Amino acid sequence: MKHVTQCKCMNCDADYYRKHGRVKGATTTKMEVIMKPGIYLVYQAGIANVFEVYANGNKKRLLQHAFSPCEWFAHGCSISGRRVRTMVCNQAGDIINSEWTDDLESQPFSNQFSPIVAN
């Protein structure tokens, strides 16, 4: 039987938190809580960004373009063995230090998203 630990902030399943990056039932997460090192495909209104997040918390924008080029780039990162997470930030301007969420469905243009989900 698998051992499940409890999150200290709520009585939530820690495995759920590790898989989804958020507390069960929450629709948004603060960036500082979930920013694990890796590649992030972040949709932003009508464009997308690809960021690399380092272990020390620093972030670097790798690409900002239309949805498809960013999705292709993120997919290439995934194929090369990098962990890619998909997020969204519906704010104007530079979003590198903004809060991102994994609630893709409720965002504008979400019907045009092709998130990276299989890695």
MARZA-677957 format. One record per residue: x, y, z of N, C-alpha, C, O, CB in turn. Coordinates in steps of 0.2 Angstrom, whole numbers, padded with zeros to 4 digits, always signed. Atoms other than C-alpha are relative to their C-alpha. Glycine has a CB too. Layout:
# MARZA-677957
XYZXYZXYZXYZXYZ ...
# end
This chain:
# MARZA-677957
+0004-0006+0000+0000+0000+0000+0004+0006+0000+0009+0006+0004-0005+0000+0006 -0003-0006+0001+0006+0017-0005-0001+0005+0007-0006+0006+0009-0002+0004-0006 +0000-0005-0006+0011+0029+0010-0002+0007-0003+0001+0010-0007+0006+0000+0004 +0002-0007+0002+0002+0046+0008+0001+0004+0006-0002+0003+0012-0008+0000-0002 -0001-0005-0005+0008+0061+0019-0005+0005-0001-0008+0006-0006+0007+0002+0000 +0004-0005+0000-0003+0075+0023+0004+0007-0001+0009+0008+0002-0005+0001+0006 -0002-0006+0000+0000+0093+0018-0001+0004+0006-0006+0003+0009-0003+0004-0006 +0001-0004-0007+0003+0105+0033-0005+0005-0001-0007+0007+0005+0007+0002+0002 +0005-0006+0000-0008+0119+0026-0007-0003+0000-0012+0001+0003+0001+0004-0006 +0007+0003+0000-0024+0108+0024+0000-0008+0000+0006-0010+0000-0004+0002-0007 +0000+0007+0000-0029+0090+0025-0001-0002-0007-0006-0005-0009-0006-0003+0004 +0000+0002+0007-0025+0087+0007+0005-0006-0002+0009-0007+0002+0001+0006-0005 -0004+0006+0002-0017+0072-0002+0006+0003-0003+0006+0007-0008-0004-0004-0005 -0007-0002+0002+0002+0076-0004+0001-0002-0007+0005+0001-0011+0005-0002+0005 -0001+0003+0007+0002+0065-0020-0004+0005-0005-0001+0006-0010-0002-0007+0000 +0004-0004+0004-0011+0076-0027+0004+0007-0001+0004+0009-0007-0007+0002+0003 -0003-0007+0000-0001+0092-0023+0006-0001-0005+0008+0003-0009+0003+0002+0007 -0006+0001+0004+0015+0084-0031-0002-0001-0007+0002+0002-0012+0004-0006+0002 +0002+0001+0007+0005+0079-0047-0002+0007-0003+0000+0008-0009-0005-0005+0000 +0004-0006+0003-0005+0095-0049+0004+0007+0002+0002+0012-0001-0007+0000+0002 -0003-0006-0003+0006+0108-0040-0004+0005+0003-0003+0011+0004+0003+0004-0006 +0004-0005-0004-0008+0115-0030-0004-0005+0005-0004-0011+0004-0005+0003-0005 +0004+0004-0005-0019+0110-0016-0006-0002-0003-0009+0002-0007-0001+0005+0007 +0006+0002+0003-0034+0100-0020-0006+0004+0001-0007+0007+0007-0002-0007+0003 +0006-0005+0000-0049+0111-0024+0002+0007-0001-0002+0011-0003-0003-0001+0007 -0003-0007+0001-0038+0126-0027+0000+0001-0008+0002-0004-0011+0006+0002+0003 +0000-0001+0008-0040+0134-0045+0007+0004-0002+0008+0004-0007-0006+0003-0002 -0006-0004+0002-0025+0145-0044+0006-0001+0006+0004-0003+0011-0001+0008+0000 -0005+0001-0004-0008+0144-0036+0005+0006+0000+0006+0009-0006+0004-0007-0001 -0004-0005+0000+0005+0157-0031+0007-0003-0003+0009-0008-0001+0001+0003+0007 -0006+0002+0003+0021+0156-0041+0005-0002+0004+0009-0007+0003+0003+0006-0004 -0006+0002-0004+0033+0155-0027-0002-0007+0004+0003-0010+0006+0001+0005+0006 +0001+0006-0003+0024+0140-0020+0001-0006-0005+0003-0012-0003-0008-0001+0002 -0001+0006+0005+0025+0129-0036+0006+0001-0005+0007-0004-0009-0006+0000-0004 -0005-0001+0004+0040+0136-0045+0006-0005+0001+0011-0004+0004+0003+0007+0000 -0005+0005+0000+0050+0120-0047+0005+0001-0006+0003+0004-0011-0003-0007+0000 -0005-0001+0006+0066+0120-0058-0003-0004-0006-0006-0009-0006+0007-0002+0001 +0003+0003+0006+0061+0116-0076-0002+0005-0005+0000+0011-0005-0005-0004+0001 +0002-0004+0005+0054+0123-0092-0008+0001+0001-0011-0003+0003+0001-0003-0007 +0007-0002-0001+0037+0132-0091-0003+0003-0007+0000+0008-0009-0001+0005+0005 +0004-0003+0005+0025+0135-0106-0005+0004+0003-0009+0002+0006-0002-0005-0005 +0005-0004-0003+0015+0150-0101-0004+0004-0005-0001+0008-0008+0004+0005+0005 +0004-0004+0005+0001+0157-0111-0002+0006+0003-0003+0007+0009-0007-0004-0001 +0002-0007-0002-0003+0175-0110-0004+0004-0005-0002+0006-0010+0007+0004+0001 +0004-0003+0004-0018+0182-0118+0001-0003-0007+0000-0009-0008+0000+0007-0001 +0000+0002+0007-0015+0180-0137+0007-0002-0002+0008-0004-0008-0002+0005-0005 -0007+0002+0002+0004+0175-0136+0002-0005+0006-0002-0007+0010+0005+0006+0001 -0002+0005-0005+0014+0162-0126+0007+0002+0001+0011+0005-0003-0001-0007-0003 -0007-0001-0002+0031+0162-0117+0002-0007+0002-0001-0011+0004+0000+0005+0006 -0003+0006-0003+0043+0148-0113+0006+0003+0005+0010+0007+0003+0003-0004-0006 -0005-0002-0005+0053+0151-0097+0004-0006+0003+0002-0011+0003-0003+0004+0006 -0004+0005-0003+0067+0141-0089+0000+0003+0008+0002+0009+0009+0007-0001-0003 +0000-0002-0007+0066+0142-0070+0005-0005+0004+0006-0011+0003-0007-0002+0004 -0006+0003-0003+0082+0138-0060-0001-0002+0007-0006+0000+0010+0006+0004-0001 +0001+0003-0007+0084+0129-0043+0000+0006+0005-0003+0006+0010+0005-0005+0001 +0000-0006-0005+0088+0146-0035-0006+0005-0001-0006+0010+0003+0007+0004-0001 +0006-0004+0001+0072+0153-0041+0000+0005-0006-0005+0008-0008-0002+0004+0006 -0001-0005+0006+0079+0164-0055-0004-0003-0006-0004-0009-0007+0007+0001-0002 +0004+0002+0006+0069+0164-0071+0003+0003-0006+0006+0009-0006-0007+0002+0000 -0003-0002+0006+0075+0166-0089-0006-0001-0006-0008-0007-0007+0007-0003-0002 +0005+0001+0005+0063+0169-0104+0004-0003-0006+0009+0000-0008-0004+0007-0002 -0003+0003+0005+0068+0158-0118-0003+0002-0007+0000+0002-0012+0000-0008+0001 +0003-0001+0006+0055+0162-0131-0007+0004+0002-0010+0002+0007-0001-0006-0004 +0007-0003+0000+0040+0174-0133-0002+0000-0007+0001+0004-0011+0000+0007+0004 +0002+0000+0007+0030+0171-0149-0008-0002+0000-0011-0002+0006+0004-0005-0004 +0007+0003+0001+0013+0165-0155-0001-0007+0003+0004-0010+0005-0002+0000-0007 +0001+0006-0004+0005+0150-0147+0005-0006-0003+0008-0009+0000-0007-0002+0000 -0003+0006+0003+0012+0137-0160+0007-0001+0001+0010-0006+0003-0002-0001-0007 -0007+0001-0001+0030+0141-0160+0003-0001+0007+0007-0005+0008+0003+0007-0002 -0002+0002-0007+0031+0141-0141-0002-0007+0002+0002-0010+0006-0004+0005+0005 +0001+0007-0001+0022+0125-0140+0005-0005-0003+0006-0010+0000-0008-0002-0003 -0005+0004+0004+0034+0117-0153+0006+0000+0004+0009-0005+0005+0001+0002-0007 -0007-0001-0004+0049+0124-0143-0001-0004+0007+0004-0008+0008+0001+0007+0001 +0001+0004-0007+0042+0117-0126-0001-0008-0002+0002-0011+0002-0007+0002+0003 +0000+0007+0002+0038+0100-0135+0007-0002-0001+0009-0008+0001-0005-0001-0006 -0007+0002+0001+0056+0100-0141+0004-0001+0007+0008-0006+0007+0003+0005-0004 -0003+0000-0007+0062+0103-0123-0002-0007+0003+0002-0010+0007-0002+0006+0004 +0002+0006-0003+0051+0089-0117+0003-0007-0003+0005-0011+0000-0008-0001-0001 -0004+0005+0003+0058+0077-0130+0007-0001+0002+0009-0007+0002-0001+0001-0008 -0007+0000-0002+0075+0081-0125+0001-0002+0007+0007-0003+0010+0004+0007-0001 +0000+0003-0007+0071+0075-0107-0001+0005+0005-0001+0004+0011+0007-0003+0001 +0001-0005-0005+0067+0092-0099-0008-0001+0003-0012-0003-0001+0001+0007-0003 +0006+0000-0003+0052+0093-0087-0004+0006-0002-0001+0011-0001+0000-0001+0007 +0004-0006+0002+0039+0105-0095-0007+0000+0003-0010-0005+0004-0001+0000-0008 +0007-0001-0003+0024+0112-0086-0003+0006-0004+0000+0010-0006+0001+0002+0008 +0004-0005+0004+0010+0122-0094-0004+0004+0005-0007+0002+0010-0005-0003-0005 +0004-0005-0004+0003+0138-0085-0003+0005-0004-0002+0005-0010+0005+0003+0005 +0003-0005+0003-0006+0153-0089+0000+0006+0004+0000+0006+0010-0007-0001-0003 +0000-0007-0004-0005+0172-0084-0003+0005-0005-0001+0007-0010+0007+0002+0002 +0004-0004+0004-0018+0183-0091+0001+0007+0002-0004+0011+0004-0008-0002+0000 -0002-0006-0002-0009+0199-0088+0004+0003-0006+0007+0000-0010+0004+0001+0006 -0004-0003+0005-0002+0212-0100+0007+0002+0003+0008+0002+0009-0003+0007-0002 -0007-0001-0002+0017+0216-0100+0004-0006+0002+0002-0011+0000-0001+0005+0006 -0005+0005-0002+0031+0207-0093-0002-0004+0005-0004-0002+0011+0007+0003+0001 +0003+0004-0005+0025+0192-0083+0005-0004+0003+0003-0009+0007-0006-0005-0004 -0005+0004-0003+0041+0185-0077+0000-0001+0007+0001-0006+0010+0007+0002-0002 +0000+0000-0008+0038+0190-0059-0008+0000+0002-0009+0001+0008+0003+0006+0003 +0008+0000-0002+0018+0188-0060-0001-0007+0002+0002-0011+0002-0004+0002-0006 +0002+0007-0002+0008+0174-0053-0003-0003-0006-0006+0000-0010-0006+0001+0006 +0003+0004+0006+0004+0160-0065-0005-0005+0003-0004-0007+0009+0006-0003-0004 +0005+0006-0003-0010+0147-0063+0000-0005-0005+0002-0005-0011-0007+0004+0001 +0001+0006+0004-0013+0130-0070-0008+0000-0003-0010-0006-0006+0002-0006+0003 +0007+0000+0002-0032+0134-0073-0001+0003-0007-0003+0008-0009-0004+0005+0005 +0000-0002+0007-0031+0134-0092-0007+0001-0003-0008+0005-0007+0004-0005-0004 +0006+0000+0003-0049+0131-0096-0004+0006+0001-0008+0008-0004-0004-0006+0003 +0004-0006-0001-0056+0147-0089+0003+0007-0003+0001+0012-0002-0001+0002+0007 -0003-0005+0003-0044+0158-0099-0002+0002-0007-0005-0002-0010+0008-0001+0000 +0002-0002+0007-0047+0168-0115+0005-0004-0004+0010-0005-0003+0001+0008-0001 -0004+0004+0005-0041+0159-0130+0001-0007+0002+0005-0011-0002+0006+0004-0002 -0001+0007-0002-0041+0142-0121-0001-0005-0005+0002-0010-0005-0003-0001+0007 +0002+0005+0005-0049+0133-0135+0006+0000-0005+0006-0005-0009-0006+0002-0004 -0005+0000+0005-0033+0137-0145+0007-0003+0003+0012-0003+0000+0002+0007-0003 -0006+0003-0003-0020+0130-0132+0001-0007-0002-0004-0011-0003-0001+0001+0008 -0002+0007+0001-0011+0114-0135+0006-0001+0005+0011-0001+0004+0003-0001-0007 -0005+0000-0005-0003+0112-0118+0004-0007+0000+0002-0012-0003-0003+0000+0007 -0004+0006+0000+0011+0100-0115-0002-0004+0007-0002-0001+0012+0008+0002+0001 +0003+0004-0005+0003+0086-0104+0004-0006+0001+0002-0010+0007-0007-0001-0001 -0002+0007-0001+0013+0070-0106+0007+0000+0001+0011-0003-0002-0001-0004-0007 -0007+0001-0002+0029+0072-0097+0001+0002+0008+0006+0001+0010+0005+0005-0004 
# end
